[in-house]
Every structure is written in C-alpha cells, then in structure tokens.
Amino acid sequence: MSFLSDSRIVSRALDRFVRDSVRRRARVVTQPPIESLVAALDLDGHARHGGLTGRRLAAFLDQYLAAATRLHHPGYMSHQVAVPHPAGALASLVDGLTNNAMAIYEMGPSAAAIEFWVLNWMIDKVGWTPTPFPRDAESAPPHAGGVLTHGGSLANLTALLAARSAVAPEAWERGTPTDLALLAPSESHYSVARAAGILGLGSAAIYSLDVDSAGRIIPDRITACLRKVRADNRRPMALVANACSTVLGLYDRLREVGTICREQGLWLHVDGAHGASALLSTRYRSLLDGVELADSLVWDAHKLMRTPTLCAAVLLRDARHLDGAFKQEASYLFHDKAQPGVDFIHRTVECTKAGLGLRFYAVLAALGEKGLSDYIERQFALARDAHAYISGLPDFESPFPPEANILCFRICTSDAAQLTARDALIAEGSFHLSTAEVRGRRCLRAAFMNPDTSMDDVRRMIERVRDFSRNP
Ligand SMILES: Cc1ncc(COP(=O)(O)O)c(C=O)c1O
C-alpha cells in the first residue's frame, strides 16, 4: 500500500462526493437494506484476503460513498451534525495518522497546545478569565478551565461530575449521596437524564422546572422548585439550562436564571452543545446574555462550527471544580515527570483521547472568526426566513418562531402524515428532515446546518411535503 497514491484515490473520491452532493447530483440519503450493503461492500472478502488498496480501494470507496448520507447536499436539513469544512476533515486525517493520544502532554504536545488555545479562545468568548500557562499558574488568580471531549453527551456528564464534586466532595470516595437533586426543564437533551443515571442520582432526583409554552424555563418559578427540593430533604446539585434546546432550538433566559442561581448558591450548568456558537455573532450573542453567570458550559464545535465529529468543550468558570471531578491512580500515567506542558487526562472520562482541538482549529483558521460568524448568522437568518414563509401558508403551521437554526413545522393534517411525508422525501432522496413531538403533536423539524441550503430549497421542500401529503 502506498499512502500517497491511496490518499490521492481517497481525496479524489471525496472531492467528487462533495461536489456531487453540493450540486444535488445524488440523493441526500440512500438506505439499502443492511444485508445488501454488507454484501456489496464485500466486507467478508476484504477482511479475509486483505489488500484493500489501489483500484480495489477506489471501487470499495465508490460503494461506500454510494450509501453515505450526504451532509453537503443542500437538501440535508435533518440532524444537528456539522456539514464539515474540508479543512477540518484534513485535520482529522492528520490526527488519524499521527494518532497523538494527547491526554498526556508527552503523547502530543502540538495537539495539547492547540486544545489549550482552543479552550481559552472559547473561555474568552464566554467572558471568563482564561487559563494561564503552567509557568504562570501559581501566581495567577482563580480562572476558568476546560477540556475537549468526545461529544456533548460526555461533556454534560463531565460538567455534572464537576457540579457533584463541588456540592458533595465526599462523593468520589463514599458514593453519590442519596439526597442530591438535579433541576432541569423537560426540554433538556436526553444526555442530561443519562448523566444523572450514570452518576447514580436516579431519575427521581430530577426535578422538572416549570417551563412556558415554548419549553423555556420560567425564572420566577425556580425558587418554588427549590422549595420542593428542600421540602423533600434533598440538596440541589445543579440547575440545567438550555442554550439552546434540542427540539425547538430555543434559549433559556440565562441572565435571569443565572441571577437566581447565584442568589440561591445553586450551580448553573448551561447546555450550549448546539447553541453556544451564537457567542461568535455580534447579532445573536444576546441570546446567551448572562452566560458568564454559569458555573459550567458545554459547547460542541461539531454542531454549529463546521467541525467533523467530534469536538465538544466542557468549560468551567472555576477550573478547580473540573480538577475535582475525577480522582484516580494509575502509576504508568500519573507520576512525577518533566512537564513542560499540560495533561488533560485528570479532567476526562477518556484515557486515550484524540487531538480534537485540531479539527476545530483547522476550520477556524480556514474561515477565520468572521467567516464562522457569517456562517452562523446566515443559518439563523435562514431559519427565520423559513418560519416567515411557512407561517404565511394556509396549509402549514409553525407556531414557535426560531431563535437558532432549528425550525419545527407541520402540514395541517394528521400526525401520521408528517411521518409519511418525511419517509417519502427520504425515499425520493430530495430532502432529509428530522421529526419531533412538540406539545404532543408530531412535527417536521429542519436543522439548517448546510451553508448551501437556500430559501429555494425550503420552498421546494414544502412543495414536496404538500405533494406527498396529497398523494402518499
Ligand atoms: C442541547 C444538546 N445537548 C447535548 C447534545 C448531545 O451532544 P452529542 O451528540 O455531541 O453527544 C445534543 C445533541 O443534539 C444537544 O442538542
């Protein structure tokens, strides 16, 4: 196998894949039955005989890409996964081949330096005090800190572990106390409830915060919820706010929520996995007004920052709480050594960790902050335009004006018709939408991730939904 000639084969195939996708020359999704894919890819044969290189590699890639979901297709409007910038994909290649498992500095100084820089760049956007270089750490005042992790779900878990260590420092040795409570709106991403499960809190420890008709926390009702927690003889561990929520993409009012949390001495965790990227935009930054009041924030680069999967940041206003989240012994990793950099391993669930910062940094450095901010503003504006258009149609409804790039809407028929239309669009290969239940009714859901999706695409998509609901 020659790395250079095979990588040329791979880049040519990928270049064609992206161009065909952008020009809508292929279906956005193709879902052959899995048994036919296993056969078409000759998975048994290649595994048995080896030698997947050169022409065989080219043929294999053609098969592979034929059933790859085309995020670069402008009809891709479904899940909150970045349409990756090629610079980020190249960074993934560099990371893949160097394989610098950089959770300890000696396993990837460049990758660790980039992670350190990326975290501080994010911390600066939040408005917190950046982490000093280790050489200045002793004389430095308390500061923020963070770590990059493999996804927002793991990031939420890590942040809540830090919250637990602040509220119940004895938990690591003695186990999670049975009297802790987590306050969260029902709109929270399911990874929050999962984190509570993994932490051993139990689902009974999750108190649902009162929300308005759009699912946003009602700040005035937080103290009533806290009273209930305390009446149940529980200690509040953290309150989770959304920035933004997964289904509707709406932001909790962080300043009001954060002020109450400060008054009550309550840990505020902001799940900004999707929406924290609005911090880059002067136009939309106000959606996160008050975020600096949070104790922890999760921010995914692999959602709204064109970064290939995965790159999620856990950011803490006071870095010491993140250092308290985990305690472990491993004589082969944790020992005295010359340390010209920083180890992140103390702050992560992972032991082996990819150089996640590089894939985001490559995108940032290719587009520049302005380019990234323009992209975010464009996608948010598209959601607003789509909402205005759909709201004006007599046979559609979209009751919740979007704040981010996510829009839920429905054709005014049955719940089943929404699912039928979605399946038909996917089968046709023209558009890929997701779907969600909003206030008990099935909706279609568009997440405008693709920088090539335009209002023309939205209009065509609506026409097809209408066609399919008339002639299923
Ligand atoms: C608000 C929110 N938090 C967390 C997550 C989970 O992130 P990940 O998919 O990176 O694990 C999501 C995913 O969509 C999300 O929308």
The ligand as an SDF file (V2000), in Angstrom:
LIG
                    3D

 16 16  0  0  0  0  0  0  0  0999 V2000
  -28.6640   20.5440   23.6570 C   0  0  0  0  0  0  0  0  0  0  0  0
  -27.8650   19.2970   23.3870 C   0  0  0  0  0  0  0  0  0  0  0  0
  -27.0580   18.8130   24.3400 N   0  0  0  0  0  0  0  0  0  0  0  0
  -26.3150   17.7000   24.1500 C   0  0  0  0  0  0  0  0  0  0  0  0
  -26.3640   17.0270   22.9650 C   0  0  0  0  0  0  0  0  0  0  0  0
  -25.5510   15.7840   22.7950 C   0  0  0  0  0  0  0  0  0  0  0  0
  -24.4080   16.0620   22.0610 O   0  0  0  0  0  0  0  0  0  0  0  0
  -23.6030   14.8980   21.2980 P   0  0  0  0  0  0  0  0  0  0  0  0
  -24.4940   14.4400   20.2030 O   0  0  0  0  0  0  0  0  0  0  0  0
  -22.3760   15.5760   20.8330 O   0  0  0  0  0  0  0  0  0  0  0  0
  -23.3230   13.8120   22.2970 O   0  0  0  0  0  0  0  0  0  0  0  0
  -27.2060   17.4870   21.9380 C   0  0  0  0  0  0  0  0  0  0  0  0
  -27.2900   16.7570   20.6640 C   0  0  0  0  0  0  0  0  0  0  0  0
  -28.0060   17.0790   19.7760 O   0  0  0  0  0  0  0  0  0  0  0  0
  -27.9620   18.6530   22.1570 C   0  0  0  0  0  0  0  0  0  0  0  0
  -28.7850   19.1460   21.2280 O   0  0  0  0  0  0  0  0  0  0  0  0
  1  2  1  0
  2  3  1  0
  2 15  2  0
  3  4  2  0
  4  5  1  0
  5  6  1  0
  5 12  2  0
  6  7  1  0
  7  8  1  0
  8  9  2  0
  8 10  1  0
  8 11  1  0
 12 13  1  0
 12 15  1  0
 13 14  2  0
 15 16  1  0
M  END
$$$$
